[in-house]
Amino acid sequence: MATFILIHGAWHGGWCWEKLVPLLEARGHRALAPDLAGMGNDRRVLGEGVLALWADEIADLVRQQEEPVILVGHSRGGIVISEVAERVPDHVARLVYLTAYLVPPGEAALAVSLSQPGMPDLRPMLTQTADGRGSYFASGGTAPLFYHQVDPALVPGIEARLCPEPHEPVVTPLMLTAERFGRVPRSYVEAGEDKALIPALQRAMRERMPCESVLTLPSDHSPFYSMPERLADALIGLAG
């Protein structure tokens, strides 16, 4: 039995894993899908140091488990799991980057994204929060980028749960060391039809930060909705 801790990406909450968690549990594994601070159902107002807060709180959750966990980070969640591994490397059995940002030490996710030709510009779709610290999708329209393989009947309910995303984490340089983060095995699950975090960027990040194993799913940016059974198979295979 493995313990999976699933870290959601930008604008989402732990709810996005709702189809995957039961599949993992049905096959004898544990799966935790927390909301990051200020996201999903967590209504805390965030100040400065958001990425550190997220990493500290997930590291505390990891320490509470009886065995080393498999940390799965989706999209922006990749920078969170990297920072968690730096904090508690002995408590993490494997890092799994699910079409996620795999960012080198000292660099920030936004800069890595902007360096890749062909990445979509989300700015026209976003509205700034009143305090200027974040942004949100005011009028939906995310399906072509995030959910183009998802059952269209599900998309309005998904979009209704999206929440504001703070700007700070993606401009925060990662504080990672070879001695701690670097000794945790890492794997990558590539989404081959991703239009939000395009495959070219997924490959470019792995060239700079090689992974022990790479699996490819023919999925959009949200395989936890578009092909949860195949994603569960992939994760359980990595746990083996």
N, C-alpha and C positions, 0 to 999 in steps of 0.2 A: 504494500500500500504506500502511495506517495501522498504528500501534502502539497497541493498547489495553492499559491497565493496569486491572484489574478489582478493586475493593476491596469485600470482603464486609461484610455487616452483623453485627449483634449475634448472639452465640452460634454463629456459623458460622465457617468457615475458607475458604481458597481453593478447597477441594474443591467448594463449591456451584456453581461455574461449569463443572463437568465436561461438561455437555452443550453449553454455549455455545462454549467455547474451540475445539473441533474445527470447528464451523460457521464461525467467523470465519477460522480458518486455512485451511479448504478453499476459501475465496474470496480467498486471497492476502494476508491480513492477519496481523499478529503479535498474540498475545494472552497477556498475563502475568497470573497469578492468585495473587499472594503471600498467605501467611498473615500477618496482623498479629501483632506480638509478643504471645506468650502465648496465641494463638488457634490453632485447627486443630492442625497437627502441631508448632507452635512451643511448646515446653514451658517457656519462660522464666517465672520467677516475677516478677510485675510489682510495682513499688513505686509511687512517686508520679510524677506527670507523664506519665501513660499516653498521653493524646492527643498531647502534644508528641513523645513517643517514636515513636508510630505515624507521625505526619506527617514527622518527620525521616528515618525509615528509608525511607518511600515516596519522599520527595523525593530521597534518594540513588539509589534505583532509577531514578527519572525522569531524573536527570542522566546516568546511564550509557547511555541510549538515544541512537541516532544522530540522531534527529529529534524534534521536539516530539510529545508523546503525547496521546492522548485518555484522560482519567481518568474512569472510570465508578465511581460510588459507589452501593451499594445500602443503603437504609434508614439505619442509623447510620453507614454508610460515607460518607454525604454530608458529615458534619462533618469527616471525615478528608480528603477531596479538597479541601474548602475551605481547610483549613490547609496542605495541600501546595501549592496554587496561590499562597498568600501567600508561601511560601518560594521557589518556583521558577517564577514566572509566565512567563518567557521559554521554558521547556521544556514548557509545557502548551498544546496547540493548542485544546483544548475540555474543559470540565467537563460531564459528563452525570450528572444526578441521577436515578437509577432508583428511583422511588417512595421517595425518600430525604429526609432532613432537610436543608433549605435554610435555614440559620439566620443571622440578621443578626449583624453584628459586636457584640461585647459581651454577647451572649445565649447561653444554653445550651440544648441540645436538649431536655432533660427539661422545662424551663419552657415551651418552645414547645409541646411535646406536651400538657402539662397544661392549657394555655390553650384547647384545642380541645374543645368538648362532643362527646361521642360516641366519644372514643378509648377503647379497651378497657383495663381494669385488669388487668395481667398479674401483679400481686403474689400473688394466691392460687395461681398456678401455679408460683411460683418458690421455690427453696430457697436460703438464704444459704450462701455458702462458709464454711469453718471460720474464716477470718481476717476475715470480715465485709466484705471488699473487693469481693465480686462475688456473682453469683447464677446458678443453673442450673435447667433443667427436670428435676426428679428422676423424673418418671413419664410423660414424653411428653405427649400431649394437645395438641400444637401444631397438628395438622392443620387444625382449624376456623379458626384465625387465619392461619397461614402458608402452608398447602399445600392449600386446599380444592378447587383445580382440578387438582392433581397426581395422577397415577396412584396410587391407594391402595396398590398393591403396592410402590411406591417409598418410601412415607412411613416405615415402620419403619427402613429403612436410613439415611434422612436423619436421623431423630431420634436414632439411635444415635451419630451423629457430632457432635451438638451439644455445645458445651463451655461452661464458665463464662464469663460476661461481666463485666468489671470495671465497677463503678459510676461511677468517676471521670469517664470521658470525657463522659458525657451531662450532667454537672453543671458541666462546665468551660466558662466563657465563651469564645467564639471570638475570636481576636485577628486581625482581618482589616482591611485598608485598601483604600480605593478605588484607590490608586496601584499596588497589586500584585494582590491578589485581584480587584479590581474591573475590571481590564483584560482578564481572561481570558474569552472567550466561554463562555456556559453555556446548556445545554439541559436540558429536563426530560422524562423518560418517565414518564407517569402510569399507574398501575395502576388501572383504573376499577372493579375489583371487590375491591379490597384491603380486608380486614377488620382488619388490624393497624395500618397507617398509612392511615387512611381518606381517601378522595378529598377530603372537605371540608378536611382539614388540608393535603393536597397543594396544593390551590388557594389556601388562605389563605397558605401560605408563599410561593407565587409572586406573590401580590398585593403582598407586602412586599418581595420580592426578584425582580423580573421576570427572565424568561429570554428569550433570543433566539428560541428555538423550543420548542414543546411538542408532544409526540406522546402519544397515548393508546392503550394496549393494554387489551383487555377481560379483564384478568388479575387473579389473586390477588396476594398479596404476593411470590410467587416465580416470576416469569415465566421465569427461567432454567431452571426445571423444567417449568412448566406449558405454556409456548409458546416454547421456545428458538429455533425457526426465525423466528418473527415478531420476537422480540427481536433476533436477529442482523440481520435486514433493517432494523430501526429504527436500530441502532447504525451499520451500514454507510452508511445514508442520511445520518446526521449527520456521518459522517466525510467524505462527499463534498464 
